[in-house]
Amino acid sequence: MRSLMKKDVMIQGKRTYLIMLAVLIIVSSQSYFEDAFFKLSIFSALVAWVFAVNTNFGKQISDEQNVLLLSLPLSRRTMVTAKYIMISVWFTAVFVMLFGLRFLFICLSGSTVIGSVFLYLSAFLIGLCTICILLSFYYFAYYRWGIKIVQTAAQFIWPICVALLPWINLNDQQLSGLLLLISVLISAVVLVLSYYRSVRLFEEKDL
Amino acid sequence: METILELRHVTKAFKDFALKDISFSLKKGFIMGFIGPNGAGKSTTIRCLMDLVHPDSGEVLLFGQKFTGDNKALKQKIGFVYDQDVFFQELTAEKNKQIIAPFYEQWDDTIFYRYINEFQVPLNKKMKTLSKGTKMKFALAVALSHHAELIIMDEPTSGLDPVFRRELLDVLFDVIQDENKAIFFSTHITTDLEKIADYITFLLDGKILFSKEREELSELFRIVKGPKSLSTTIKQADTIAYKETSLGFEAFMPADVTEKLAKKTAFHIERPNLEEIMYYLVKSKKRETAY
């Protein structure tokens, strides 16, 4: 499992890391995002989505790589599980990086870091739930309809989500415990259903 | 000797192609060549062996065990070489090795780098920039670096220059000196098999035409040549394939039939090589005949 996850980090490509780092620096330094934990969290989810989609469905990936991986001492279930676990790894890495950079810019500007632990935790969970739901549908689509469909879809979905981000009308005061609970429950159900269905589809698939 | 690989009545149907009742086996200590024309089903059979394709019926047994949902232990003992770009093309050969090696409990870096040096594979170059032959060399180094007991190769010699093809055969010959190992490889280049294969399995249109010892195979068939005046006699015999040439005719037939013919008439009789056997059998399309 760890080797599969390490593989995802390795095949990402330096260019993607550099571009995403630049995006995170620009976004975290913008005054537009001041006191907007919720939006930053959703943005983290969208950046994590790029990493997850790029490792699994990027231009450099095709069904041939599945042939390689399945010929290694690995079960199909392990391959699917690693993909789903990597969702949280990518998101956590991006979230920590984005909020870390945000702190850095706040400190550099001479202001004090704001926000309670609950706010950070809420933002983290909301972002994680968002990426889990997005990728649950996406991974299911991949195992159901194949790589070409999701590669094509990736070119449209991400820009649309980014374009919609400023229109999300939810501020930090609305990050309540109830909203969190509902989000976690919905994403858990969607994730579990998607995971088991994906495992089943992949175990039956001929390569 | 213990059977290392066995297919029992494997069938698999696709939209426009099917593997039909595939059965053969390979024992430890031997090399089996898997031949057949393009589209015969060689790669599909290999995919069944590697659990990439699920047979509709029949059984695949490796090391005496059936494939189940979790084949990790079995795959630890298999080295594979495919005739396609399965490696991560945007990564260097070294990075590809770093991804693959941790999956094998018995990965041996010393062996890997020895083969890499021997085959002169540039590890610092991206896979996509390597030639097909160099990629094949890299795949072979990977397959041989984790003490695999069964090496499965799909067209390993295609795209290789004659010098490396010869080197590859030498490497395989070295590998098979360990009697606990076996090699199964598909190829179009039958001359390679004549050098090293112990068994030949011939697949045509998704069916096994024969799976026999190479030596035995050369005893099975004969090519009969003669002048056109004798063509009527030969046509009446049980020929598998017949063709007329500028000088007379050539008939490909079972060896026992030619023995009877030779007693009556003076034909020129030759032992066919593997390529000729493959050519005439494909040409004749006598698929229902079991040899």
Interface residues (C-beta under 8 A of the other chain):
Chain A: R2 S3 K6 K7 M10 I11 G13 Q60 E64 Q65 V67 L68 L70 S71 L72 P73 L74 S75 R76 R77 E203 E204 D206 L207
Chain B: R47 M50 D51 L52 V53 H54 G69 D70 N71 K72 A73 K75 Q76 I78 F80 Y82 Q84 D85 V86 F87 F88 Q89 E90 L91 K95 Q98 I99 I100 P102 F103 Y104 E105
